[in-house]
Structure formats: C-alpha cells, structure tokens
Amino acid sequence: MMSNIQEGQVIEGKVTGIKPYGAFVEIGDQTQGLVHISEVTHGFVKDINEHLSVGDEVTVKVLNVDEENNKYSLSIRATQEKPQAQTQKRQAPVAQSTEEDSGGFNVLKDKLEDWIEQSKEREKTFRR
C-alpha cells in the first residue's frame, strides 16, 4: 500500500481508540497511527484518558513510517511548544544567623554548662 504520509510531516487526525499504552489516530483513508503515551504531552502522563478522548481532533507529527507493516508512529507533543524549564534549582534553606547564635559552638558550650547545672538540681528533687 503506497501512502503519501512521510516522516516529519505534521497532519491533522482523529482519535479512534485509546489503550493504556497510547492512542490510535486516523491520519488518512484506511490509515491509522499510534501515539504512544509518552508522546501525548510534555511531562509524565499517568492516565491517557485525562488528555485524550475518542473523537478528538488532534495535530500529530509523523515520527516513523513502516510502510511494509503499515505502521505509523505519531507524536502530539512534538507539535506543542516545550514548557519553559525552571531556571532555579531547589536549594536547602540556609539558616539565618542572629546575634544570639553568632558565637557558634561557644554558645552551645555556655548553654551546656547551664543544662548540666539544671539537670543536677532536678536530680536532687528525685532523690528525696
């Protein structure tokens, strides 16, 4: 079967069937292709039914043509503009220093002496 559909071509189609792994799209008379679930949109698609329904008109790009087996690999996301990537990397929050803790371990050392003293006083109350 000779077809005029070529790789790289962008064409209109109609969703004719949906499976968990992708959607079948009619792209010509007696010609269907498959849009794999990974080619539906940018980002992760958990449930294809949240993005497509049977009867939807879609624009697809032909990724691969296997005329011998009459198979066409299609992509919807290749026809869409890629979303802008976030330029800021997530960083761990940096603790804000205050005058109270500006001494670093010296402050901890001073506090430790107070805590030991408090502990000794509490210990006396339990021994009575």
N, C-alpha and C positions, 0 to 999 in steps of 0.2 A: 504494500500500500504506500504510495508516494504521497507525501504531505509537504505543504509549503511552510510548516512550522519549523523554525530554526532556533538553535541555541542563542541565548542573549536577547531574543525577541520579547517585547513586552506587549501582552494582549489582554483583552477582556475575557472573562469566563464566568461560569455559573456553577456554584457548589451543587453537586448532585448526590453526594453521600459523605457521611462522616464516620470515621472509625477512631478508636483511641489513639492510633498512631499517626493520623493525618486526615486530610480531606480530599475527596475526588472532585475534580473540576473539569467541566466540559469546556473545551477550548476550540471546538470546531465540530463540523458534521461527523458524527461517529468517532470523535476523538476525545479522549479523556486523559488527564494527567493527575499526578498525586502531589499535593502539597504536604510534605512531611511536617509533623507537629513542630519541629524545630525551625521551620521556615514560615510559620504563621505570622509571627511578630517578633520584634526585638525583645529580648528578655525571656524569662522562663514561662512556659505555658504548661500548667498542670492539667487543665481540662480544656480541650479544644472547643467544646460546646459553649464556653464562655466568650469565645471570639468569633465563631462562625456558626451558621445555620444553613440547612439545606434550602436552596433557592437564592442565597445571597449572590449578588453580582460582585465580582472581585477582579482586581487588576493583578496579573501574575507575570513573573519573568520566567522564561524557559531556561532552566539550569542545565538540563541534559536531555538529549534526544536519542532513543534507542529504537530506530525505525524497524529493525529486524524483529524485535519483540513488541513493537508498537507501544513503547513505554515512554512517558514524558515526565521528567522531574521538574516541578514548579516551585516558585517561591513568591509569597506575598510580601514578606519583609524586605526583599531585595528592591521592591518598588516604593518602599517607605523611607523617609529620611531617618537616619540613625539619631536617636536621642543624644543630647549633649551629655558627655561623661562628667561626673562631678570632679572638679579640679582639686578640691581639698581632700586630703587623706585624713582619715579619722586618727586622732591622736589621744593618748591618755591625758586626762585632765592634770594640770600642773597645780600643786598645792600653792596657795598664796601664803607668803610668809607675813607674819605680823611682828610687831615689836616684842611680843611676849615670847615667841619661839625663835627669835633670831639668833639665840645662843647655840642652837643645835643640840648636841649631846650634853653640853654643860647644863642646860635647863633640865634635861632628864636626870642628870646626876643629882642636882639640887632637889628635885621632886622625889627622887628615890629615897633620899635621907628622910624626908617628911613622911613618906609612906611607911618606911620601916618603923619610925617612931610611933605612928598611928597604930600600926599592927601590934607593937609591943603593949600599948595601952589597952587595946581590945583584948589581947591575950590575958591580961590581968583580970579583966571582968569575967572571963570564963573559968578561971582557976579558983575562984572563991566559992 
